Amino acid sequence: MYKVSEFSKMTGLSKETLRYYAEIKLLEPVYIDPANNYRYYDNGSYLVGRLLVYLRRFNFSIQEMLTVVNDESFENLEQLIRAKKRDLEAEIGRIQTVIEEMDDFFEMGTGEDMND
């Protein structure tokens, strides 16, 4: 079993994030020592913690991460990640359109040129 500080280093999740995830029941410690309230995590927790790191990078909301973690079979995980990928691709398209509009704007000239 791993104490919070060690588990934090292993997963890349800060101690504060681990505390918050435990509070919202996203990633709870497997054991809390009643003598000192130290929280402990195990190898199964490590796998979930690493998954959560990826889901955060994939722009999943807390609610979406809860849905993934609560689906113990992880059947919907691929579908959810593919949907996020489509959302990001659509966002890239929107951003590219805005950049093109900016380029068009600059090609028209500055505001001073437009008033002449």
Backbone as JSON Lines, residues from 0, in Angstrom:
{"i":0,"aa":"M","n":[0.85,-1.19,0.0],"ca":[0.0,0.0,0.0],"c":[0.88,1.24,0.0]}
{"i":1,"aa":"Y","n":[0.32,2.32,-0.52],"ca":[1.07,3.55,-0.7],"c":[0.43,4.7,0.07]}
{"i":2,"aa":"K","n":[1.26,5.46,0.78],"ca":[0.78,6.68,1.43],"c":[0.49,7.72,0.36]}
{"i":3,"aa":"V","n":[-0.24,8.75,0.74],"ca":[-0.66,9.78,-0.21],"c":[0.53,10.4,-0.93]}
{"i":4,"aa":"S","n":[1.59,10.75,-0.22],"ca":[2.72,11.42,-0.87],"c":[3.36,10.53,-1.93]}
{"i":5,"aa":"E","n":[3.53,9.26,-1.62],"ca":[4.12,8.33,-2.59],"c":[3.16,8.11,-3.77]}
{"i":6,"aa":"F","n":[1.89,7.95,-3.46],"ca":[0.88,7.72,-4.5],"c":[0.77,8.93,-5.42]}
{"i":7,"aa":"S","n":[0.89,10.11,-4.84],"ca":[0.85,11.34,-5.62],"c":[1.98,11.38,-6.64]}
{"i":8,"aa":"K","n":[3.17,11.02,-6.2],"ca":[4.33,11.0,-7.11],"c":[4.16,9.94,-8.2]}
{"i":9,"aa":"M","n":[3.61,8.8,-7.82],"ca":[3.43,7.71,-8.78],"c":[2.43,8.06,-9.88]}
{"i":10,"aa":"T","n":[1.36,8.71,-9.5],"ca":[0.27,8.96,-10.44],"c":[0.36,10.3,-11.15]}
{"i":11,"aa":"G","n":[1.04,11.26,-10.52],"ca":[1.05,12.61,-11.07],"c":[-0.13,13.44,-10.6]}
{"i":12,"aa":"L","n":[-0.93,12.9,-9.7],"ca":[-2.06,13.64,-9.12],"c":[-1.59,14.3,-7.83]}
{"i":13,"aa":"S","n":[-1.87,15.58,-7.68],"ca":[-1.43,16.29,-6.47],"c":[-2.16,15.76,-5.24]}
{"i":14,"aa":"K","n":[-1.6,16.02,-4.08],"ca":[-2.25,15.62,-2.83],"c":[-3.62,16.27,-2.71]}
{"i":15,"aa":"E","n":[-3.71,17.54,-3.14],"ca":[-4.98,18.25,-3.08],"c":[-6.01,17.61,-4.0]}
{"i":16,"aa":"T","n":[-5.56,17.22,-5.19],"ca":[-6.46,16.55,-6.13],"c":[-6.92,15.21,-5.57]}
{"i":17,"aa":"L","n":[-6.01,14.46,-4.97],"ca":[-6.38,13.18,-4.36],"c":[-7.4,13.39,-3.24]}
{"i":18,"aa":"R","n":[-7.2,14.42,-2.45],"ca":[-8.14,14.72,-1.37],"c":[-9.52,15.04,-1.96]}
{"i":19,"aa":"Y","n":[-9.53,15.86,-3.01],"ca":[-10.79,16.23,-3.66],"c":[-11.46,15.01,-4.3]}
{"i":20,"aa":"Y","n":[-10.68,14.2,-5.0],"ca":[-11.23,13.01,-5.63],"c":[-11.82,12.05,-4.59]}
{"i":21,"aa":"A","n":[-11.19,11.96,-3.42],"ca":[-11.74,11.12,-2.35],"c":[-13.05,11.71,-1.85]}
{"i":22,"aa":"E","n":[-13.08,13.03,-1.72],"ca":[-14.28,13.72,-1.22],"c":[-15.49,13.49,-2.13]}
{"i":23,"aa":"I","n":[-15.26,13.5,-3.43],"ca":[-16.37,13.32,-4.37],"c":[-16.54,11.86,-4.79]}
{"i":24,"aa":"K","n":[-15.78,10.98,-4.16],"ca":[-15.84,9.54,-4.37],"c":[-15.44,9.12,-5.79]}
{"i":25,"aa":"L","n":[-14.5,9.85,-6.34],"ca":[-13.95,9.51,-7.65],"c":[-12.8,8.52,-7.5]}
{"i":26,"aa":"L","n":[-11.95,8.75,-6.51],"ca":[-10.83,7.85,-6.21],"c":[-10.61,7.88,-4.71]}
{"i":27,"aa":"E","n":[-11.18,6.9,-4.04],"ca":[-11.1,6.85,-2.58],"c":[-9.93,5.98,-2.14]}
{"i":28,"aa":"P","n":[-9.32,6.33,-1.02],"ca":[-8.26,5.46,-0.48],"c":[-8.86,4.1,-0.13]}
{"i":29,"aa":"V","n":[-8.04,3.05,-0.23],"ca":[-8.54,1.72,0.12],"c":[-8.53,1.51,1.63]}
{"i":30,"aa":"Y","n":[-7.74,2.33,2.32],"ca":[-7.66,2.18,3.77],"c":[-7.3,3.53,4.38]}
{"i":31,"aa":"I","n":[-7.95,3.84,5.48],"ca":[-7.61,5.03,6.28],"c":[-7.27,4.53,7.67]}
{"i":32,"aa":"D","n":[-6.05,4.77,8.09],"ca":[-5.59,4.32,9.4],"c":[-6.32,5.11,10.48]}
{"i":33,"aa":"P","n":[-7.09,4.44,11.33],"ca":[-7.85,5.15,12.36],"c":[-6.97,5.83,13.41]}
{"i":34,"aa":"A","n":[-5.73,5.36,13.56],"ca":[-4.84,5.94,14.56],"c":[-4.33,7.31,14.15]}
{"i":35,"aa":"N","n":[-4.07,7.5,12.85],"ca":[-3.47,8.77,12.42],"c":[-4.16,9.4,11.2]}
{"i":36,"aa":"N","n":[-5.23,8.78,10.73],"ca":[-5.98,9.24,9.55],"c":[-5.16,9.26,8.27]}
{"i":37,"aa":"Y","n":[-4.05,8.55,8.22],"ca":[-3.29,8.44,6.98],"c":[-4.13,7.66,5.97]}
{"i":38,"aa":"R","n":[-4.1,8.13,4.75],"ca":[-4.84,7.47,3.67],"c":[-3.86,6.61,2.87]}
{"i":39,"aa":"Y","n":[-4.32,5.43,2.49],"ca":[-3.49,4.5,1.73],"c":[-4.2,4.06,0.46]}
{"i":40,"aa":"Y","n":[-3.39,3.88,-0.58],"ca":[-3.88,3.44,-1.88],"c":[-3.15,2.16,-2.27]}
{"i":41,"aa":"D","n":[-3.76,1.38,-3.16],"ca":[-3.13,0.13,-3.6],"c":[-2.91,0.15,-5.12]}
{"i":42,"aa":"N","n":[-2.49,-0.99,-5.66],"ca":[-2.2,-1.07,-7.1],"c":[-3.44,-0.83,-7.96]}
{"i":43,"aa":"G","n":[-4.59,-1.3,-7.49],"ca":[-5.83,-1.03,-8.22],"c":[-6.12,0.46,-8.26]}
{"i":44,"aa":"S","n":[-5.86,1.13,-7.16],"ca":[-6.03,2.59,-7.1],"c":[-5.09,3.26,-8.08]}
{"i":45,"aa":"Y","n":[-3.88,2.71,-8.21],"ca":[-2.9,3.28,-9.14],"c":[-3.44,3.26,-10.57]}
{"i":46,"aa":"L","n":[-4.02,2.14,-10.97],"ca":[-4.55,2.04,-12.33],"c":[-5.66,3.06,-12.56]}
{"i":47,"aa":"V","n":[-6.54,3.2,-11.58],"ca":[-7.62,4.19,-11.7],"c":[-7.03,5.6,-11.72]}
{"i":48,"aa":"G","n":[-6.05,5.85,-10.87],"ca":[-5.41,7.17,-10.83],"c":[-4.78,7.54,-12.16]}
{"i":49,"aa":"R","n":[-4.08,6.6,-12.78],"ca":[-3.46,6.87,-14.1],"c":[-4.54,7.1,-15.15]}
{"i":50,"aa":"L","n":[-5.62,6.34,-15.08],"ca":[-6.74,6.55,-16.01],"c":[-7.29,7.96,-15.86]}
{"i":51,"aa":"L","n":[-7.45,8.41,-14.62],"ca":[-7.98,9.75,-14.37],"c":[-7.06,10.83,-14.92]}
{"i":52,"aa":"V","n":[-5.75,10.6,-14.85],"ca":[-4.8,11.56,-15.43],"c":[-5.06,11.69,-16.93]}
{"i":53,"aa":"Y","n":[-5.24,10.56,-17.59],"ca":[-5.52,10.6,-19.03],"c":[-6.86,11.27,-19.31]}
{"i":54,"aa":"L","n":[-7.87,10.93,-18.55],"ca":[-9.19,11.51,-18.79],"c":[-9.16,13.03,-18.62]}
{"i":55,"aa":"R","n":[-8.4,13.51,-17.64],"ca":[-8.26,14.97,-17.47],"c":[-7.6,15.58,-18.7]}
{"i":56,"aa":"R","n":[-6.56,14.93,-19.19],"ca":[-5.87,15.43,-20.4],"c":[-6.79,15.39,-21.6]}
{"i":57,"aa":"F","n":[-7.73,14.44,-21.62],"ca":[-8.68,14.32,-22.72],"c":[-9.87,15.26,-22.55]}
{"i":58,"aa":"N","n":[-9.79,16.15,-21.56],"ca":[-10.82,17.17,-21.33],"c":[-12.14,16.61,-20.81]}
{"i":59,"aa":"F","n":[-12.09,15.52,-20.06],"ca":[-13.29,14.98,-19.45],"c":[-13.67,15.82,-18.24]}
{"i":60,"aa":"S","n":[-14.95,16.04,-18.05],"ca":[-15.43,16.74,-16.85],"c":[-15.4,15.77,-15.67]}
{"i":61,"aa":"I","n":[-15.52,16.31,-14.48],"ca":[-15.58,15.46,-13.27],"c":[-16.75,14.48,-13.39]}
{"i":62,"aa":"Q","n":[-17.9,14.97,-13.84],"ca":[-19.07,14.09,-13.98],"c":[-18.8,12.96,-14.97]}
{"i":63,"aa":"E","n":[-18.13,13.29,-16.07],"ca":[-17.8,12.25,-17.05],"c":[-16.81,11.24,-16.47]}
{"i":64,"aa":"M","n":[-15.85,11.73,-15.69],"ca":[-14.89,10.81,-15.06],"c":[-15.6,9.91,-14.06]}
{"i":65,"aa":"L","n":[-16.56,10.46,-13.32],"ca":[-17.34,9.64,-12.38],"c":[-18.1,8.56,-13.14]}
{"i":66,"aa":"T","n":[-18.66,8.9,-14.28],"ca":[-19.38,7.92,-15.09],"c":[-18.46,6.79,-15.51]}
{"i":67,"aa":"V","n":[-17.26,7.12,-15.95],"ca":[-16.29,6.1,-16.37],"c":[-15.91,5.21,-15.2]}
{"i":68,"aa":"V","n":[-15.56,5.81,-14.08],"ca":[-15.09,5.04,-12.92],"c":[-16.21,4.18,-12.34]}
{"i":69,"aa":"N","n":[-17.44,4.69,-12.35],"ca":[-18.55,3.92,-11.8],"c":[-18.99,2.78,-12.71]}
{"i":70,"aa":"D","n":[-18.61,2.82,-13.99],"ca":[-18.88,1.72,-14.92],"c":[-17.7,0.76,-14.81]}
{"i":71,"aa":"E","n":[-17.79,-0.17,-13.89],"ca":[-16.65,-1.03,-13.57],"c":[-16.18,-1.87,-14.75]}
{"i":72,"aa":"S","n":[-17.04,-2.07,-15.73],"ca":[-16.64,-2.86,-16.89],"c":[-15.86,-2.02,-17.89]}
{"i":73,"aa":"F","n":[-15.95,-0.72,-17.77],"ca":[-15.31,0.22,-18.69],"c":[-15.78,0.01,-20.13]}
{"i":74,"aa":"E","n":[-17.0,-0.55,-20.29],"ca":[-17.52,-0.83,-21.63],"c":[-17.66,0.44,-22.47]}
{"i":75,"aa":"N","n":[-18.06,1.52,-21.85],"ca":[-18.33,2.74,-22.6],"c":[-17.11,3.63,-22.77]}
{"i":76,"aa":"L","n":[-15.98,3.23,-22.22],"ca":[-14.8,4.09,-22.21],"c":[-14.35,4.46,-23.62]}
{"i":77,"aa":"E","n":[-14.23,3.47,-24.49],"ca":[-13.78,3.77,-25.86],"c":[-14.76,4.71,-26.56]}
{"i":78,"aa":"Q","n":[-16.04,4.46,-26.39],"ca":[-17.06,5.31,-27.0],"c":[-16.95,6.75,-26.49]}
{"i":79,"aa":"L","n":[-16.76,6.9,-25.19],"ca":[-16.64,8.24,-24.61],"c":[-15.38,8.96,-25.11]}
{"i":80,"aa":"I","n":[-14.28,8.24,-25.2],"ca":[-13.04,8.85,-25.69],"c":[-13.18,9.23,-27.16]}
{"i":81,"aa":"R","n":[-13.81,8.38,-27.95],"ca":[-14.03,8.71,-29.36],"c":[-14.91,9.95,-29.51]}
{"i":82,"aa":"A","n":[-15.92,10.08,-28.65],"ca":[-16.79,11.26,-28.69],"c":[-15.99,12.51,-28.33]}
{"i":83,"aa":"K","n":[-15.11,12.41,-27.34],"ca":[-14.26,13.55,-26.97],"c":[-13.35,13.93,-28.13]}
{"i":84,"aa":"K","n":[-12.82,12.91,-28.82],"ca":[-11.95,13.17,-29.96],"c":[-12.71,13.92,-31.04]}
{"i":85,"aa":"R","n":[-13.95,13.5,-31.32],"ca":[-14.77,14.21,-32.32],"c":[-15.01,15.65,-31.9]}
{"i":86,"aa":"D","n":[-15.29,15.85,-30.61],"ca":[-15.5,17.22,-30.1],"c":[-14.26,18.08,-30.31]}
{"i":87,"aa":"L","n":[-13.09,17.52,-30.02],"ca":[-11.84,18.26,-30.2],"c":[-11.58,18.56,-31.67]}
{"i":88,"aa":"E","n":[-11.87,17.6,-32.54],"ca":[-11.69,17.83,-33.97],"c":[-12.61,18.94,-34.46]}
{"i":89,"aa":"A","n":[-13.85,18.96,-33.95],"ca":[-14.78,20.03,-34.32],"c":[-14.27,21.37,-33.82]}
{"i":90,"aa":"E","n":[-13.72,21.39,-32.61],"ca":[-13.16,22.63,-32.06],"c":[-11.98,23.11,-32.89]}
{"i":91,"aa":"I","n":[-11.15,22.19,-33.33],"ca":[-10.03,22.56,-34.2],"c":[-10.56,23.21,-35.47]}
{"i":92,"aa":"G","n":[-11.61,22.65,-36.04],"ca":[-12.21,23.22,-37.24],"c":[-12.72,24.63,-37.0]}
{"i":93,"aa":"R","n":[-13.38,24.84,-35.86],"ca":[-13.88,26.18,-35.52],"c":[-12.72,27.17,-35.36]}
{"i":94,"aa":"I","n":[-11.67,26.74,-34.7],"ca":[-10.51,27.61,-34.49],"c":[-9.85,27.93,-35.83]}
{"i":95,"aa":"Q","n":[-9.72,26.95,-36.71],"ca":[-9.12,27.2,-38.02],"c":[-9.95,28.21,-38.81]}
{"i":96,"aa":"T","n":[-11.27,28.13,-38.7],"ca":[-12.15,29.09,-39.38],"c":[-11.91,30.49,-38.86]}
{"i":97,"aa":"V","n":[-11.81,30.64,-37.55],"ca":[-11.56,31.96,-36.95],"c":[-10.21,32.5,-37.41]}
{"i":98,"aa":"I","n":[-9.19,31.65,-37.46],"ca":[-7.86,32.09,-37.92],"c":[-7.94,32.56,-39.37]}
{"i":99,"aa":"E","n":[-8.66,31.83,-40.2],"ca":[-8.82,32.24,-41.6],"c":[-9.54,33.58,-41.7]}
{"i":100,"aa":"E","n":[-10.56,33.78,-40.87],"ca":[-11.28,35.06,-40.86],"c":[-10.35,36.19,-40.42]}
{"i":101,"aa":"M","n":[-9.48,35.92,-39.46],"ca":[-8.51,36.93,-39.03],"c":[-7.56,37.28,-40.17]}
{"i":102,"aa":"D","n":[-7.08,36.25,-40.88],"ca":[-6.2,36.49,-42.02],"c":[-6.9,37.33,-43.08]}
{"i":103,"aa":"D","n":[-8.17,37.01,-43.36],"ca":[-8.95,37.79,-44.32],"c":[-9.07,39.24,-43.86]}
{"i":104,"aa":"F","n":[-9.3,39.42,-42.58],"ca":[-9.42,40.77,-42.01],"c":[-8.14,41.56,-42.23]}
{"i":105,"aa":"F","n":[-6.99,40.91,-41.94],"ca":[-5.71,41.59,-42.12],"c":[-5.44,41.92,-43.58]}
{"i":106,"aa":"E","n":[-5.89,41.05,-44.48],"ca":[-5.7,41.3,-45.91],"c":[-6.5,42.51,-46.39]}
{"i":107,"aa":"M","n":[-7.6,42.8,-45.71],"ca":[-8.41,43.98,-46.06],"c":[-7.68,45.26,-45.69]}
{"i":108,"aa":"G","n":[-6.72,45.19,-44.81],"ca":[-5.99,46.37,-44.38],"c":[-6.46,46.83,-43.01]}
{"i":109,"aa":"T","n":[-5.82,47.88,-42.53],"ca":[-6.17,48.41,-41.21],"c":[-7.41,49.26,-41.31]}
{"i":110,"aa":"G","n":[-7.94,49.64,-40.18],"ca":[-9.13,50.51,-40.13],"c":[-8.91,51.82,-40.84]}
{"i":111,"aa":"E","n":[-7.69,52.37,-40.8],"ca":[-7.39,53.65,-41.47],"c":[-7.57,53.51,-42.97]}
{"i":112,"aa":"D","n":[-7.11,52.37,-43.51],"ca":[-7.24,52.15,-44.95],"c":[-8.7,52.02,-45.35]}
{"i":113,"aa":"M","n":[-9.53,51.46,-44.48],"ca":[-10.93,51.24,-44.81],"c":[-11.7,52.55,-44.86]}
{"i":114,"aa":"N","n":[-11.27,53.58,-44.16],"ca":[-11.98,54.85,-44.11],"c":[-11.61,55.77,-45.27]}
{"i":115,"aa":"D","n":[-10.61,55.45,-46.03],"ca":[-10.17,56.32,-47.14],"c":[-11.07,56.21,-48.34]}
